[in-house]
Amino acid sequence: MSRADTVHFRHNQAILVAAIVAFIGALPLATARWWLLWVLLVPLVTGAWAWRAGTDADSRELRLRALLGHRRVPWTRVAELTGDPRGRAVARLDDGQVLVLPAVRATDLPRLVSATGQTLPGDADGQSVPGDADGQSVPGDADGQSLPGDGPGQ
């Protein structure tokens, strides 16, 4: 993937800062006895995960990165992009497999789709389609305002 046309999604970098602070805080405990050195592994692994894990997307593929590995998925295998009830973005592949996209929220899906050079359905003017946290379309007008009769129980 070339860096110019790739969209990167990473976890909040505050996690990395917290891991560094935890590592420094664990040093006195870990150096008190040799068998407590394993305590340093927790902030080290957390920091490495925060630095590495995420999703990269370009016009050819998705690259899902974890702590110890990665997976490349060509866009031709992606049948659907949607959000789950927890607000995470998921990709459903052509074989029915569902992949949670690390560090991508359902609200980030328009930015993810833009990496392919395409637009979302119903997105003629380049603006994102109004949606809720699950990435589902919400009834309303073009401004995202609810129309009369769209509310619950009406």
C-alpha positions in Angstrom: 0.0 0.0 0.0 1.3 3.4 -0.8 1.1 5.9 2.0 -0.4 8.7 0.0 -3.8 7.0 -0.7 -4.1 4.8 2.4 -6.5 5.6 5.2 -5.2 4.6 8.7 -7.3 3.8 11.7 -5.5 3.4 15.1 -6.6 3.1 18.7 -6.4 6.3 20.8 -2.8 7.1 21.6 -3.7 7.8 25.2 -3.5 4.0 25.6 0.2 4.1 24.6 0.9 7.0 27.1 -0.9 5.0 29.8 1.3 2.0 29.0 4.5 4.0 29.3 3.3 5.5 32.7 2.4 2.0 33.9 5.8 0.7 32.8 7.6 3.4 34.8 5.3 2.9 37.8 5.9 -0.9 37.7 9.7 -0.5 37.7 10.2 -0.3 41.5 8.0 -3.3 42.0 9.6 -5.4 39.3 13.1 -4.6 40.5 12.4 -5.4 44.1 12.5 -9.2 43.4 13.7 -11.1 40.3 10.4 -13.1 40.2 8.4 -9.9 39.8 10.0 -8.9 36.5 7.0 -10.4 34.7 5.0 -7.4 35.9 6.7 -5.3 33.3 5.3 -7.5 30.5 1.7 -6.1 31.0 2.5 -2.5 30.1 5.0 -3.6 27.4 2.4 -5.8 25.6 -0.3 -3.1 26.1 2.0 -0.5 24.6 3.0 -2.7 21.6 -0.7 -3.4 20.9 -1.6 0.3 21.1 1.2 1.1 18.7 0.5 -1.6 16.2 -3.2 -2.7 16.1 -5.5 -1.0 13.6 -6.9 -1.0 10.1 -5.4 0.4 6.9 -7.4 0.7 3.8 -6.7 1.8 0.2 -8.3 1.3 -3.2 -7.2 -2.4 -3.4 -7.5 -3.9 0.1 -8.1 -3.8 3.8 -5.2 -4.6 6.1 -6.2 -5.6 9.6 -3.3 -5.4 12.1 -3.2 -7.1 15.4 -0.5 -7.4 18.1 1.2 -10.5 16.5 -0.1 -10.6 12.9 -2.0 -9.1 10.1 -4.5 -10.0 7.5 -5.0 -8.6 4.0 -8.5 -8.7 2.6 -9.1 -7.5 -1.0 -12.1 -5.3 -1.5 -13.5 -7.9 -4.0 -14.1 -10.2 -1.0 -16.0 -7.7 1.1 -19.7 -8.1 0.6 -20.9 -5.6 3.3 -19.6 -3.0 5.7 -21.8 -2.3 8.7 -21.8 -1.5 12.4 -22.5 -3.9 15.2 -24.6 -3.1 18.3 -21.5 -2.0 20.2 -20.7 0.7 17.5 -17.7 -1.2 16.0 -17.3 -1.5 12.3 -17.5 -5.0 10.8 -16.9 -6.4 7.3 -18.9 -9.3 6.1 -17.0 -11.3 3.5 -18.4 -13.1 0.4 -18.0 -16.5 2.2 -20.2 -15.2 5.2 -17.2 -14.7 7.6 -17.5 -11.5 9.7 -14.4 -9.5 10.6 -14.4 -6.8 13.3 -12.2 -4.0 11.9 -9.7 -3.0 14.7 -9.9 0.7 15.7 -12.7 1.5 13.2 -16.1 2.7 14.6 -19.3 2.5 12.7 -19.3 6.3 12.4 -15.9 6.0 10.5 -17.4 3.9 7.7 -17.8 6.8 5.3 -14.1 7.6 5.6 -13.3 3.9 5.1 -15.4 3.7 2.0 -13.8 6.9 0.6 -10.4 5.1 0.6 -11.8 2.9 -2.2 -12.6 5.9 -4.3 -16.3 5.2 -4.2 -19.2 6.9 -2.4 -21.9 5.5 -0.2 -25.3 4.7 -1.7 -27.6 7.7 -1.5 -24.6 10.0 -1.2 -24.8 12.0 -4.4 -23.3 15.3 -3.1 -20.3 13.7 -1.2 -21.9 14.1 2.2 -22.3 11.1 4.4 -25.8 9.6 4.8 -27.3 10.4 8.2 -27.0 7.3 10.4 -27.1 6.2 14.0 -24.2 4.6 16.0 -24.9 1.3 14.3 -24.3 2.8 10.9 -27.9 2.2 9.9 -29.9 4.8 8.0 -32.1 7.0 10.2 -35.4 8.3 9.0 -35.3 12.0 8.4 -34.8 14.6 5.8 -31.6 15.6 4.1 -30.4 17.6 7.1 -30.7 14.5 9.3 -33.6 16.0 11.1 -36.5 13.7 12.0 -39.6 14.1 10.1 -43.0 14.2 11.8 -44.3 10.7 12.4 -40.8 9.1 12.4 -40.5 8.9 16.2 -41.3 5.8 18.3 -44.9 5.1 18.8 -46.1 7.3 15.9 
